[in-house]
Amino acid sequence: MNDQAQNGGWSATDIDGAFVPLQRQDVAAVMLEGETVVLAEGAAGAFFLDELATLVWDTFDGSASLEELAEDFADAFAAEPGVVLEDILTLTREIGRAGLLEGVAYEEPSEPSFAWPTGVKPGEPIPPFKLPDADGNQVAVSDLQGRQVLLVNWSPRCGFCTLIAPELSALQPELSARGVDLVFITLGDADENRLLLREHGLEPTRLLLGDQGETEVFAGVGTPAAYFVDGEGRAASELTIGADKVPHLARLIAGR
């Protein structure tokens, strides 16, 4: 690692092609929904890396400069080295500002870098969508009107979804008795979803297959997340996000 970094003298702005990056020793990194979530004590909270950024992050072992890493990535991807270096520099400076690199000081952001999704407000219409169900039929939000709906953003590859599946299954009879349909908008194909749902005895009234990034109702929101929707297609709850909050919403609707 650079002498300047060893002495704690680097700021993220100082980082250039000669910088030799090294992950902080107290970093914890976990995979979540295809992204790497990086955490370290005293850092700026969680830092999310997509698949390509994760490849770069994994090379930050203190053995090569950014220029050397850029050359390796350029060779591997048949890309222009100068362009690759600029991309790696930008990523490394962001990681450095978050306080995740040895010898680079955390920089307090001048403004919040992340805004928690607020979603549709209660009383507002759920944004329109049209998605195929597990049998290949196209279902629009208007097709769900007439009964109340617990609309859940779901993924069979999400560990938190798997975690709450048994409780949602246990609550489903009570939801149905109260005139509430359980509808999932989910990633993955029908067979992949049915396997997980069958394992936990969970039978949503509708299983809609789609990429949540393409549906405005859950745009920018992870899994699990949910709305309670009234019989006229309007939000009857705030956007609810998380493995603790979604079952809580379901319990409230079920009258527990």
C-alpha positions as CSV (number, residue, x, y, z in Angstrom):
1,M,0.0,0.0,0.0
2,N,1.1,3.6,-0.6
3,D,3.1,5.3,2.1
4,Q,0.7,8.1,2.1
5,A,-2.2,5.7,2.7
6,Q,-0.3,3.9,5.4
7,N,0.0,7.2,7.2
8,G,-3.7,7.9,6.8
9,G,-3.0,10.8,4.5
10,W,-5.2,10.0,1.5
11,S,-8.6,11.6,0.8
12,A,-10.8,10.2,-1.8
13,T,-9.9,13.1,-4.1
14,D,-6.2,12.2,-3.8
15,I,-6.8,8.8,-5.3
16,D,-5.2,8.4,-8.7
17,G,-3.9,5.6,-10.9
18,A,-0.9,5.0,-8.7
19,F,-3.1,4.3,-5.7
20,V,-2.9,0.7,-4.4
21,P,-6.3,-0.1,-2.8
22,L,-6.7,-2.3,0.2
23,Q,-10.0,-3.2,1.8
24,R,-10.3,-2.3,5.5
25,Q,-9.7,-5.4,7.6
26,D,-12.9,-5.0,9.5
27,V,-15.1,-4.9,6.4
28,A,-18.0,-7.4,6.2
29,A,-19.4,-8.1,2.7
30,V,-22.6,-10.1,2.0
31,M,-24.4,-11.0,-1.2
32,L,-28.0,-9.7,-1.4
33,E,-30.2,-10.0,-4.5
34,G,-27.2,-10.0,-6.8
35,E,-25.5,-7.1,-5.1
36,T,-22.6,-7.1,-2.6
37,V,-23.4,-5.1,0.5
38,V,-20.3,-3.8,2.2
39,L,-20.2,-2.7,5.8
40,A,-17.5,-1.5,8.2
41,E,-17.5,0.0,11.6
42,G,-17.5,3.8,11.4
43,A,-18.1,3.8,7.7
44,A,-21.0,5.6,6.0
45,G,-23.5,2.8,6.4
46,A,-24.0,0.2,3.8
47,F,-22.4,0.5,0.4
48,F,-23.9,-1.5,-2.5
49,L,-21.9,-2.9,-5.4
50,D,-23.3,-4.4,-8.6
51,E,-21.8,-7.5,-10.2
52,L,-19.1,-5.6,-12.1
53,A,-18.2,-3.4,-9.2
54,T,-17.9,-6.5,-7.0
55,L,-15.3,-7.9,-9.4
56,V,-13.3,-4.7,-9.0
57,W,-13.7,-4.7,-5.2
58,D,-12.5,-8.2,-4.9
59,T,-9.1,-7.1,-6.4
60,F,-8.5,-4.5,-3.7
61,D,-6.0,-6.6,-1.8
62,G,-3.1,-4.1,-1.6
63,S,-1.0,-5.9,-4.3
64,A,-1.6,-3.8,-7.4
65,S,-2.2,-0.1,-8.3
66,L,-5.4,1.0,-10.0
67,E,-3.5,1.5,-13.3
68,E,-2.4,-2.1,-13.1
69,L,-5.9,-3.3,-12.3
70,A,-7.3,-1.3,-15.1
71,E,-4.9,-2.9,-17.6
72,D,-6.0,-6.3,-16.4
73,F,-9.7,-5.6,-16.7
74,A,-9.2,-3.9,-20.1
75,D,-7.5,-7.1,-21.3
76,A,-10.2,-9.4,-19.8
77,F,-13.1,-7.4,-21.3
78,A,-11.3,-6.2,-24.5
79,A,-12.0,-2.6,-23.5
80,E,-10.2,0.7,-23.8
81,P,-7.7,0.9,-20.9
82,G,-8.2,4.7,-20.4
83,V,-12.0,4.3,-20.1
84,V,-11.6,1.4,-17.7
85,L,-9.2,3.3,-15.6
86,E,-11.6,6.3,-15.3
87,D,-14.4,4.0,-14.3
88,I,-12.3,2.3,-11.7
89,L,-11.1,5.6,-10.3
90,T,-14.6,6.8,-10.0
91,L,-15.7,3.7,-8.2
92,T,-12.6,3.7,-5.9
93,R,-13.1,7.3,-4.9
94,E,-16.7,6.5,-4.0
95,I,-15.6,3.5,-1.9
96,G,-12.9,5.6,-0.3
97,R,-15.4,8.4,0.6
98,A,-17.5,5.7,2.3
99,G,-14.6,4.9,4.6
100,L,-14.1,1.3,3.3
101,L,-10.4,1.5,2.3
102,E,-7.3,1.4,4.4
103,G,-5.7,4.8,4.8
104,V,-8.5,6.8,3.2
105,A,-10.6,9.0,5.5
106,Y,-14.4,8.8,5.5
107,E,-15.9,12.0,4.1
108,E,-19.2,13.2,5.5
109,P,-21.5,13.7,2.5
110,S,-22.6,17.2,1.9
111,E,-26.1,15.9,1.3
112,P,-27.8,12.6,1.8
113,S,-26.6,10.1,-0.8
114,F,-29.6,7.8,-0.4
115,A,-33.3,8.7,-0.2
116,W,-35.5,5.9,1.2
117,P,-38.4,5.2,-1.3
118,T,-41.6,6.9,-0.2
119,G,-43.9,5.2,-2.7
120,V,-47.6,5.9,-3.2
121,K,-49.4,7.7,-0.4
122,P,-52.5,6.2,1.1
123,G,-55.5,7.2,-0.9
124,E,-53.6,7.5,-4.2
125,P,-54.1,5.1,-7.0
126,I,-51.6,2.2,-7.4
127,P,-49.5,2.9,-10.6
128,P,-50.8,0.9,-13.6
129,F,-49.1,-2.3,-14.6
130,K,-49.7,-5.3,-16.8
131,L,-47.9,-8.5,-16.1
132,P,-48.3,-12.2,-17.0
133,D,-49.5,-14.5,-14.2
134,A,-48.2,-18.0,-13.6
135,D,-50.5,-19.4,-16.3
136,G,-49.5,-16.8,-18.9
137,N,-52.5,-14.6,-18.7
138,Q,-52.0,-10.8,-18.7
139,V,-53.2,-9.2,-15.5
140,A,-53.6,-5.4,-15.1
141,V,-53.9,-3.5,-11.9
142,S,-57.6,-2.9,-12.9
143,D,-58.2,-6.7,-12.8
144,L,-57.4,-6.7,-9.1
145,Q,-60.2,-4.2,-8.2
146,G,-63.3,-5.3,-6.4
147,R,-61.5,-6.9,-3.5
148,Q,-58.8,-5.7,-1.2
149,V,-55.3,-6.8,-2.0
150,L,-52.0,-7.3,-0.1
151,L,-49.7,-6.6,-3.0
152,V,-46.2,-8.0,-2.2
153,N,-42.9,-7.3,-4.0
154,W,-41.2,-10.8,-4.0
155,S,-38.3,-12.9,-5.2
156,P,-37.7,-16.6,-4.7
157,R,-34.0,-15.8,-4.5
158,C,-34.5,-13.4,-1.6
159,G,-33.5,-14.9,1.8
160,F,-35.7,-12.4,3.6
161,C,-38.7,-13.5,1.4
162,T,-38.0,-17.1,2.4
163,L,-37.8,-16.0,6.0
164,I,-41.3,-14.5,6.1
165,A,-43.0,-17.1,3.8
166,P,-44.2,-19.4,6.7
167,E,-45.8,-16.5,8.5
168,L,-47.6,-15.2,5.4
169,S,-48.8,-18.7,4.8
170,A,-50.2,-18.9,8.3
171,L,-51.9,-15.6,7.9
172,Q,-53.4,-16.3,4.4
173,P,-56.7,-18.0,5.7
174,E,-57.4,-15.0,7.9
175,L,-56.6,-12.5,5.1
176,S,-59.0,-14.4,2.8
177,A,-61.7,-14.5,5.5
178,R,-61.5,-10.7,5.6
179,G,-61.8,-10.4,1.8
180,V,-58.1,-9.7,1.2
181,D,-56.3,-11.3,-1.8
182,L,-52.6,-12.1,-1.6
183,V,-50.9,-11.0,-4.8
184,F,-47.2,-11.3,-5.5
185,I,-45.2,-9.4,-8.1
186,T,-42.1,-11.6,-8.3
187,L,-38.9,-12.1,-10.1
188,G,-38.1,-15.5,-11.5
189,D,-40.2,-17.9,-13.6
190,A,-43.4,-19.7,-12.5
191,D,-41.7,-23.0,-11.6
192,E,-39.0,-21.4,-9.5
193,N,-41.6,-19.5,-7.5
194,R,-44.0,-22.4,-7.1
195,L,-41.2,-24.5,-5.6
196,L,-40.6,-22.1,-2.8
197,L,-44.2,-21.3,-2.2
198,R,-45.2,-25.0,-2.1
199,E,-42.4,-25.7,0.4
200,H,-44.1,-23.2,2.8
201,G,-47.7,-23.9,1.9
202,L,-48.1,-20.4,0.6
203,E,-50.6,-19.9,-2.2
204,P,-51.0,-16.3,-3.4
205,T,-54.2,-15.5,-5.2
206,R,-52.2,-14.2,-8.1
207,L,-48.6,-14.7,-8.9
208,L,-47.5,-12.1,-11.4
209,L,-44.1,-12.5,-13.1
210,G,-42.0,-9.5,-13.9
211,D,-38.9,-7.4,-13.3
212,Q,-39.8,-5.0,-10.5
213,G,-37.5,-2.5,-12.1
214,E,-40.0,-2.2,-14.9
215,T,-43.1,-1.8,-12.7
216,E,-43.6,1.7,-11.3
217,V,-45.5,0.4,-8.3
218,F,-42.2,-1.0,-6.8
219,A,-39.6,0.9,-8.8
220,G,-36.4,1.2,-6.9
221,V,-37.7,-1.0,-4.0
222,G,-36.1,-4.2,-2.9
223,T,-37.8,-7.4,-1.6
224,P,-39.9,-8.0,0.4
225,A,-42.1,-4.9,0.2
226,A,-45.9,-4.4,0.2
227,Y,-48.9,-2.2,-0.1
228,F,-52.4,-2.8,1.2
229,V,-54.6,-1.9,-1.7
230,D,-58.4,-1.1,-1.3
231,G,-61.1,-2.4,-3.6
232,E,-60.8,0.6,-5.9
233,G,-57.1,0.1,-6.6
234,R,-55.9,2.8,-4.2
235,A,-53.1,2.4,-1.6
236,A,-54.7,1.8,1.8
237,S,-51.3,1.8,3.5
238,E,-47.9,3.4,3.2
239,L,-45.2,1.5,1.2
240,T,-44.0,-1.1,3.6
241,I,-40.4,-2.5,3.2
242,G,-38.5,-5.2,5.0
243,A,-38.8,-8.7,6.5
244,D,-40.0,-7.2,9.8
245,K,-42.5,-4.7,8.4
246,V,-44.3,-6.7,5.7
247,P,-45.4,-9.5,8.2
248,H,-46.5,-6.7,10.6
249,L,-48.7,-5.2,7.9
250,A,-50.1,-8.6,7.1
251,R,-50.9,-9.2,10.8
252,L,-52.7,-5.8,11.1
253,I,-54.8,-6.5,8.0
254,A,-55.6,-10.0,9.4
255,G,-56.8,-8.4,12.6
256,R,-54.1,-9.8,14.9
